[in-house]
Amino acid sequence: MRTLRIALAAGLVLAALSACGEVAKLPVEAGMGPNPQLPPPNTTLVPTLNTAKAVGWPPGAHPVAASGLAVTEYASGLDHPRWLYVLPNGDVLVAETNAPPKPDSAGGGIKAWAAGMAMKRAGAKTVSANRITLLRDADHDGVAETRTSLLEGLNSPFGMALVGNQLYVANADAVVRFPYDAGQTTITAPATKVTDLPAGLNHHWTKNLIANADGSKLYVSVGSNSNIGENGMDIEEGRAAIWEVDVASGDKRLYATGLRNPVGMAWAPGGRTLWTAVNERDELGSDLVPDYMTSVRDGGFYGWPYSYFGQHVDTRVQPQRPELVASAIVPDYALGPHTASLGLAWSGGAKLPHPYVHGMFVGQHGSWNRDPRSGYKVIFVPFDQDKPAGPAHDVLTGFLDEQGQARGRPVGVAIDGQGGLLVADDVGNAVWRVSAAP
């Protein structure tokens, strides 16, 4: 009975908090593209809290593919699948993972409690499986008929990359590697640490990685420890950044900074330009700030926490750093406010029809700080040569039901060995496969 009373009270508090927020005045599309609309900030005493309740997919249901495309279930019954990596032989690795436990020093308060309740409602408070699972579609029918546990006992694993015969994994606190032979389905060898990563509080815990073309360098994304540095900049050391790690020595250096929460990374054609998808800041209103994807410059600074989308100063951050703001790079392409754009994959190797032939696929996990909700879909941004060109196209929708509940939430995206688009769904506990419609 006491548990029921607590649950009811929590629901009432969340409902009250939601009612105190504001409402978007612009459509999501206004906050997309190379020149998004950036209206004045609309701060409120209580931030908008509009989380979609996670309910999962009813039997037989699935996302809705755009015209000319079809979607099928590649694998189901997974445990919070967040990220995908396709091996050269076509095997698909899935990171079944969630946030590590918060340290005692993380503190509490009503805001932290409300955030925790919102995460639980969104299906993001499950215990991490700490596992990488291997899926194999040996008969190439678009369904994985073999499933094995490749690695167990990891620490909130996320990014994966194969370099030679070494499989690199980004845990929440370090990059580690394991020996790997082609076709192997289970790894029992112990991990070798390559380098430590900023950990501790882990407000943003996902650490992604990608290798360069010759395998000599790894690029590792590390999100911030806060929304706008409100807990002090000392705990942001080495965070809100992409690191470059030398594979041979494990030495690392900061490659780009001021990226609040970079997650997805991909190489544009030619393998010389790194791109990343970045989650921007919250609590400036439903129309601010757009998440974005951008090419990443060596040594570049992208504004966080002092400014957003170039030199738009966030006056909440004190003291300011005008010399840094003056150097802030304007991102290449906005992806809409609060869409939680996480997944990023270049279309190379895909066998999908026009217009999904030359550009980036983006997995949008979905908003909590916007009314009405944004994201909760997979989109495609067309490119002209090496730059975004034109409006984004929906690829996969239907993750929200008629009541606004989340049947699924897309995260990682990857092109499989047969040219289909794979999508990790951490609420639906599935991997979906998008192909050309028959």
Secondary structure, DSSP 8 states (H G I E B T S, - for coil): -HHHHHHHHHHHHHHHHHHTS---SS-GGGGEESS---------SS-------B----TT---EE-TTEEEEEEE-S-SSEEEEEE-TTS-EEEEE-------GGG---HHHHHHHHHHHHTT--S----EEEEEE-TT-SSS--EEEEEE-S-SS---EEEETTEEEEE-SSEEEEEE--TT-----S--EEEEE---TT-SS--EEEEE-TTSSEEEEEE--SSSSSTT-GGGGTT-SEEEEEETTT--EEEEEE--SEEEEEEE-TTS--EEEEEE---SS-TT--EEEEEE--TTEE--TTTEETTTEE-TTSSS--HHHHTT----SEEEEET--EEEEEE-TT----TTTTSEEEEEE---SS-SS----EEEEEEEETTEE-S--EEEEE--B-TTS-BS--EEEEEE-TTS-EEEEETTTTEEEEEEE--
